Amino acid sequence: MLHVAGAGVCGCCGALRPRYKRLVDNIFPEDPEDGLVKTNMEKLTFYALSAPEKLDRIGAYLSERLIRDVSRHRYG
């Protein structure tokens, strides 16, 4: 089984993660030099507007991702 670092789920079960987490993860490209993925940011924005009750969770998870990337010196 593949283990996604810090996610606590195996690679084959990624679809079982909450949708907002998958959408947040998808805005970050494989290569940080590519910048954020605009179409995936639009999908996340649409989801956030469609499910405003999830805004707190989306914000918290996005903050968690950003803190993790900054602490690993991934500034791209």
N, C-alpha and C positions, 0 to 999 in steps of 0.2 A: 504494500500500500504506500502511496505517496503521502507525505505529510506536509501540509502547507504551514510554513513557519509562523507561529503565533496565532494561527487561526483555530487550531484545535479540531480540525476536520481533515479527513483524508482527501486526496485529490480527486478520487472517483465520486465523492459525495458532495461536490461543490454546489450542485443544484439544490441541495437541502438547506443551504444557508439562506437567511432572510433576503428577500429581493432587494431591500435597500442596501444591504452590505455588498451584494453582487454589483449593483449599479454604481456604488461608490468605488469599488475595486476596479471597475471597468473604465473609469475616467483616467486612471493612471496607466500610461503606456509601458510596454516591455522595456523600451529604451527611454530613459528619462530625458534625453536630448530631444526627443520628438515633441515634448510638451504635452499638455493635457489633451485628451481626445474630445473634440468639440461635440460630435454627434452623441457621444455617450453622456456628456454633460447635459445636453438637451433632454435626453431620456431621463436622467436623474431629476432635472428641474420639473419635467412633466409629472413624474411620479410624486415628487414632493407636493406639487400643486393639487394632485388628485387625492393624496392621502395626507392631509395636513396634520393628522394625529401622529404621524411618524416623524415629524420634523425634529423633535427632540432627539430621537434615536439616530436619525440621519446626521444631525449636527455633531452628536457625541462620537459617532463612528468616524466621521470625516476628521474630526479633531484628533482622534486616536491615530488615524493613518498619518496625518501630517506630523504629529509629534514623533511617531516612530521613524518616519523618513528623515526628519531633521536630526534626530539623535543618531542616525546612521550616516549622517552627512550626505544624504541624497537630496541635493538642492535643485536638481534639474526639474 
